[in-house]
């Protein structure tokens, strides 16, 4: 067995070697813990920044299909169901609509059952494609923010999904918001969103 007798400074007690190894292990473990902590903090900071950049400013749950007319004028002419200066399409129904708009302009819309409600094509999608328009501001002078105008095609059941960035970043808050689902062919509106006023 090697002992510490003599003057050779290179001779080390086994216990001293064991203590040195334990200390090195502890130092490596502490370093890994510090690095992990720093990485966790960095990820949390990045996620917080992302959440801030994508703060939800308006949400819609439920949809209203377009009714073309709202009544008759005294002179016998009909009153079209014009919303935010956008003319209505023929009668359409929508089964469900869910939409969210974030403060960075990102919009997602999920629609189901957007179908014709009149005429020989009743119950069909009429081969239509749709885009979304968010309106903010006074009803008589709103600012419009559009998803891609070429739109997305309705499937056979009238279902569609829009995942896009609006033509400009909306105001935050978006006052008196209105969301219209519109015909990509001529800009008329098919359906409107019902605002979720209880969003957090």
Helices and strands as residue ranges (DSSP letters): H 14-53, E 56-65, E 69-72, E 78-80, E 92-93, E 96-102, E 106-112, E 115-116, E 129-136, E 143-146, E 152-153, E 160-165, E 178-183, E 189-195
